[in-house]
Structures are given as structure tokens and as C-alpha cells.
Amino acid sequence: MALLAASLAVVAAHAGGFAIVVDSESWNHCQTEIQAYAQSVREDGLDAFISAQQWNSPEQVKDSLLLWKKTRNLEGCVFVGNIPIPMIRKAQHLTSAFKMDEEYGGSRRDTSVPSDRFYDDFDLRFRSLGRDSVETQFFYYEMAPESPQEIHCDIYSGRIRTSDHFQDRYAELSAYLDKLVRVRRETNRLDHVVSYTGEGSFSDCMIAWKDETVTLSEQIPEAFNDIDGAKFFVFGQYPFMKDVVLEACADDRTDLVLFHCHGTPERQWIQNLPPADTEESYAMDARYRLRESARGMVRRGKTPEQAVGELVAKWNVDSSWVAEAFDPETALADSLYDLKTGIVLEDVWKTKPNARMYIFDACYNGDFRENDYIAGRYIFSGGNSVVGIGNTVNVLQDKASSIGLNLLTEGVRVGDWHARSAILESHVIGDPAFRFAPASVKSRNGYMERLYALTELGHSADVDAYRAALRASLEDPYEYIRRKAAYYLCRVGRAEDAEALVHAYQEDYNAKRVAFNIEHNSAMLPDSSFVKAMPSAPAAFFSSLNLKAYGAEAVFKHGNGSKTRRNMLKIFRNNPYPEYAESLVLIVKDSTEPLEIRITCAEALGWYTEAWNRSRIVDALEGYDSGEPSLQDEITRTIGRLKVYLK
């Protein structure tokens, strides 16, 4: 033991620091288990230390992290128990998809993003908006205008926040830490991986699904040396996939599971109902859907009689088809039938999953605001699962959730891997210091190098070089690169690229996500240039053009301060038409326009990050003094956002 202690002392003198930040109640209940966890982290080469107290604000936590960065070479931390949760506003551009109206879109809770980027990116700046008076663990902030407008984590972080949904939260914390210490001492390489693609993910495109076998074989080659090393499931393989997926999660050989599906805090939406293929099954399906509609109408305030009457009149069916909805036995049977299409908290609890790590590529599965949530339930249930990646709000489907997985095969810690591509809503749930043993076979990264190169060019002021790379990438063998190239080339917004996009659409139409991105973004090109280059364009293209025309009509009405005008400007965040940039700048600078409209215009311009004329927007706004503090704040934010893409 003396030799071990001496060895650990030498390691600690040169190792990165790792802070275990614990609330005082969790420490009082689980002191022995927390100390054992810290010791296991030290044995793995980090200078782990514990700081247990009553944490009263996020600032108190962050100040400690900054101090430890200077004095203990801090590389990462984990928040254990009830550590304050920062709720971030005015930073939606740092999310992948979250676009709720913060003023009129719902409660402050629902329109904010719970995010530990407050803690692990030291350069971001925030203004305090106060503590929630009811859910007192929530602290609201807005991103300061002068803050950097991109994420670069200085340390990595994770959350271990257990639940009292199934048992005492401190008993659950103790059990998790005991499991974690045991699993951390395994010598376990990342060589068994499971990928599941649920209904609606990738637009149900088999080409997109197929390409994951290629990318994972490049990143995790050892998993493809064994017949059971890599398993790929998709929603349509069986009538119901739930039990198959849970069985794969329970397999103790499984190291990593990737879930591509839709989600909520308490559910993974694995699939919809199986398609009806006979007259009998079609009738059963129709009756089930009518019953669900009736129950939904009652939940929204209708009486059962009203629901039955309206549905019978609408669909011209026998009233018994709908009235069955309110029979207790039928309602129970329907509920059990519905449960076959998704994984809920109780399913995970009963399964006792064993896969060491999970990536939840879904909305809200990692929402640690809630008392219990999917990502936490996988980690804190019995079995050997110890770490996951989950999102606190909704998340973009068109993203590379498996980017950089080759680092995990080389022994990089999960938190370190995650911090390299962290977005505002994505978090490590469980132990961020966990890592797999290094693989004996080196990963191959052909597609990854091309993806990194394309991403870096997107942050360059040389728009022409970026356009050339995007056009070349439309022919890339990897579907994800083609998909993103189509998306970004549309958003650059040059008419000269219309023919290349038309060619990509016609040649790659069976790749549904590529086609979808062109259909829904081609209106970014000026003067309907895509449709002119493709006269036989499908109706979807004209829908995009109609939205563009409607938006322009609503937005460019001088002096109009209506809610409709403001809402259409909000739509310009998702649809930043480059040809309208100059007109939006003029509104920002026009003192005769309503102030709220000018502020909303300034915010919308901050989303023109791919536009060919983004540098012109910056040039037009820099140095302009509006004399209005709230407007000037938004202008400052927009300039900062666009400059991220002008390096």
C-alpha cells in the first residue's frame, strides 16, 4: 500500500486535476462511496479531489473551477447531487435546433436551455437574471453581448444527479458509485457497439442509415472483427423493436449504444405502429387511432360525447368504433399497445442495462432538470452502465452525433471527447473521467478528415474557396457530407451554384436527407434561381418560395410593429435569405421603425452565418451607434456571431 500511495503521489504531481463537486447532503449520505470513486479516478491517473459544501449559486461553483484551473491544473469536473443548474437565454445560436421565442413562446423555464457550458467554457460571459423562486436550483442568465459567440470548453464536465423516482436518491447515488468503481477497474476495450435508428430519424433514409456502418468501421475497427461486435438495428426490422433493443443494452459485452430516435425526458420514441398490411389489420389500426384521437380531445376539454360525435361526423364511422375509447379495459389494452412503440423509464429500470456508454441522439433524453429522465435512468439503474451523452432540449437531426468516436478507442476520456464538439444542450451524464482501454488496432479516418476540412472552411472569410469545397462535397461517397454540403451551399445563397444543386438533387434523390435539405433550403438562392434551373421542380420547392414571398411581404412594411411582422422576422432565423440582408440592415438603422422590430432584425442577421455576404453585414453594422442600449446589445451579439465565420 505504501508503494501504491507513493506512485499515486508522483502521478498527482504531473496529472491533470479532476474536481468532484458535491452538495453537502449528498456528501453526508454517501461520503464513503464518493471517496472510493475519487480514489479510483486517482488510480486512473488524475489528481482527483473532492469539494463538498452547500453551493448557493453557479458563480460560486465557477469561481472555484477557475481557481482550481490555476492552482491544480484542472482538466475536468463532475457535479454530484444538487448542484445549481444554469438556465441560459439569448444564446440559441449555440444550440443545434432550439429556436423558441423567449418573449412570447412559453414560460421562462421552457424557453431557456439548461447548460453546463456556463461552467466549462470560461470565456463565455453572462448576465444574471435571478434565481427561480419555486425551482430554486434554477438560475437564469442571458449571454452578454460582449461574450464570445462560440463554444470552446476549457475543461470537461459531467452530471451525476440521481432520482427518487424508484428509490431514495442517496441510496441510488451510493449504488451508482459502487458500480462505477467496479466498472472503472475493468480493462475493457471499445469493441462491441450497437446502433439503433428509430422511425423518423434520417427521414427513414436507408442510404443515411447504411453509411453509419462505414463510419463506425473506420472509427471502431475492432468491433468489426467479430460477428457480434457491431450490430445495426432499424425500426422496420420487426413489428416491434423495443425488446430487441433492450436485450442488446442488457448484453454485458456491449460497450457503446447509439440511439438515433426522437425523445422526451421520460421516453424514447423507438417507432410508430407497424403498417397495416391486411384488411383486418387496417381496420384495427383505424379503430385504435380513432380511440386515441377521442382521448386526446377529452384531454383538451371536450366531453366524451362531443368527441364521439365530432369524430363520427368527420370520418363517417360507426359510433362504437370511437366509444370504445372510454371503456377501461380497452383503454388499458391501448396503453399497453402504445408502450410497445417506445422505451419508458420503467422499462429501463427493469432491464438493468449493461452497455458501458450511450449516446442519446434525441431531444430531451438528457434533461437533468427533471426528477428522472432517460439518460439518467440508463446510468443509474442496476447493471454496468456508467456514462451517457444526452441533450437537455430539442436537438438537430442533421448532425454527426458519432463524430470523433475514434478518440474513445484510443483511451481518451469521455468528457474530453465530448468537450471537443460540445453544443449548448449536450451533456455528459455520469462519469466524464471514464475511458475505455486503448484499442490494439488504430482507427481509420478518411471521411472524418474530409468532414473536419469542410467544417473549418465554413469558418473562413474566403467564401469562394468554401463554395468550391461544398460543390466538390456534393459528390462525396459519405452521405452525411453530401447532406451538409447541400444544406450549406443553399445557405451561401449564390445563384451560380444552382446548377450544381440541381444536379445533386437529380442524381441523389434517393438519399432522402440530401433531397430534403435541397428542397427546403433552395429558396436561399436569389430570384428563384434553383427553380429556373429545374423547371420541373416538385411542389416542395414552391412551398419554400411561397414562405419566402410571404415573409418578405410581411417584413418589409415600413413602420409596421405588428406581431405578424415580428414573427416572420423570427422565421428568418431558420431561413436567412442572403438577398434580404441589406434590407434588414436598413431596418436596423432606421430610427423611424419600431424599436422592437429593429432589435428583432438585428437578431435575425446573427443567423446569416453561411451567407456569402456575411462580411458585408459586419461592415455595415460595425461602428454604427443606434443610441438604444437594447438594440446596441443585439447588434454587438450579431457582429460577434458572424465574425466566428470570418476568420
Secondary structure, DSSP 8 states (H G I E B T S, - for coil): -HHHHHHHHHHHHHS-EEEEEEEHHHHHHHHHHHHHHHHHHHHTT-EEEEEEE----HHHHHHHHHHHHHHS-EEEEEEESS--EEEEES-GGGSSS----TTTSS-TTTTSEE-THHHH-TT--EEEEEE-SSSTTEEEEEE-TTS-SS---SSEEEEE---SSSS-HHHHHHHHHHHHHHHHTS--BS--EEEEE-TTGGGG-HHHHHHHHHHHHHH-GGGGSSTTTEEEEEGGGSS--HHHHHHHHH-TT--EEEEESEEETTEEE--------SHHHHHHHHHHHHHHHHHHHHHTT--HHHHHHHHHHHHT--HHHHHGGG-HHHHHHHHHHHHTTEEEHHHHHHH----SEEEEESSSTT-TTSSS-HHHHHHHSSSS--EEEEESS---SSS-TTTTTHHHHTT--HHHHHHTT--TTEEEEE-TT---B--SS----HHHHHHHHHHHHTTSS-HHHHHHHHHHHTT-SSHHHHHHHHHHHHHHT-GGGHHHHHHHHHHSTTSHHHHHHHHHHGGGSGGGHHHHH-TT--HHHHHHHHHHHHHHHHHS-TT---HHHHHHHHHHHHS--GGGHHHHHHHHH-TTS-HHHHHHHHHHHTT-SS-TTHHHHHHHHTT---S-HHHHHHHHHHHHHHHTT--
